[in-house]
Amino acid sequence: MCYALWAVRYVHRWPLTKQGILMKPLSIVVVPLLLLAACATKKEAAQKPTERQVDSAIGNSNLPGAQGVKGAMRVADSAAARNARLDSI
């Protein structure tokens, strides 16, 4: 929730400091900056798909050569499984 209306309504009621300097000139700069920071939405960075995810999407599409990509992924998975079996011996 953004408290912009609350800040605008009550900023003129701010007291004097101990030195007698009015806080209003400072509030003209600080309050808008705080409002912008408080009301800003965070944008999360989109994650880039992995190479496997991209290849899988291409393999599942109807693009020319998609079956070749799907076959290459199947061969790579088979080789990885074979290597894992050999490593466990």
C-alpha positions as CSV (number, residue, x, y, z in Angstrom):
1,M,0.0,0.0,0.0
2,C,1.3,3.4,-1.0
3,Y,1.1,6.1,1.7
4,A,1.3,9.0,-0.7
5,L,-1.9,10.7,0.4
6,W,-1.0,10.3,4.1
7,A,2.4,11.9,3.5
8,V,1.0,14.8,1.5
9,R,-1.6,15.5,4.1
10,Y,0.7,15.5,7.2
11,V,4.0,16.8,5.8
12,H,2.9,20.4,6.6
13,R,2.5,19.6,10.3
14,W,6.2,18.6,10.8
15,P,7.7,20.5,13.8
16,L,10.8,22.7,14.0
17,T,14.1,21.0,14.8
18,K,16.0,21.8,18.0
19,Q,18.1,24.3,16.0
20,G,14.9,26.1,14.9
21,I,15.2,25.1,11.2
22,L,12.0,24.3,9.6
23,M,11.8,20.7,8.2
24,K,9.5,21.6,5.3
25,P,12.3,22.5,2.8
26,L,14.0,19.1,3.5
27,S,10.7,17.3,3.2
28,I,10.1,18.7,-0.2
29,V,13.1,16.6,-1.4
30,V,13.0,13.7,1.0
31,V,9.3,12.8,1.0
32,P,8.9,12.4,-2.8
33,L,12.0,10.2,-2.9
34,L,10.7,8.1,-0.1
35,L,7.3,7.8,-1.8
36,L,9.0,6.7,-5.1
37,A,11.1,4.1,-3.3
38,A,8.1,2.8,-1.2
39,C,5.7,2.6,-4.1
40,A,8.0,1.2,-6.7
41,T,7.4,-2.3,-7.8
42,K,10.2,-4.8,-8.0
43,K,10.8,-6.4,-11.4
44,E,12.1,-9.9,-11.2
45,A,14.5,-10.9,-13.8
46,A,13.2,-13.5,-16.2
47,Q,15.2,-16.7,-16.1
48,K,16.7,-17.7,-19.4
49,P,15.7,-21.2,-20.5
50,T,18.5,-23.8,-20.4
51,E,19.8,-25.3,-23.6
52,R,18.0,-28.5,-22.9
53,Q,14.7,-26.6,-22.4
54,V,15.2,-24.8,-25.7
55,D,16.1,-28.1,-27.5
56,S,13.1,-29.8,-26.0
57,A,10.8,-27.1,-27.2
58,I,12.3,-27.3,-30.7
59,G,12.0,-31.1,-30.7
60,N,8.4,-31.0,-29.8
61,S,7.5,-28.4,-32.5
62,N,6.6,-29.0,-36.1
63,L,9.6,-27.1,-37.4
64,P,11.8,-28.7,-40.1
65,G,14.5,-30.7,-38.4
66,A,12.7,-30.9,-35.1
67,Q,12.8,-34.7,-35.2
68,G,16.6,-34.6,-35.6
69,V,16.9,-32.4,-32.5
70,K,14.6,-34.9,-30.6
71,G,16.7,-37.8,-31.8
72,A,20.0,-36.1,-30.8
73,M,18.5,-35.5,-27.3
74,R,17.5,-39.2,-27.1
75,V,21.1,-40.3,-28.1
76,A,22.6,-37.9,-25.6
77,D,20.3,-39.1,-22.8
78,S,21.2,-42.7,-23.7
79,A,24.9,-42.0,-23.6
80,A,24.6,-40.2,-20.3
81,A,22.7,-43.1,-18.8
82,R,25.3,-45.6,-20.1
83,N,28.2,-43.5,-18.7
84,A,26.4,-43.3,-15.3
85,R,26.1,-47.1,-15.3
86,L,29.8,-47.5,-16.1
87,D,30.8,-45.1,-13.5
88,S,28.9,-46.9,-10.8
89,I,30.8,-50.1,-11.4
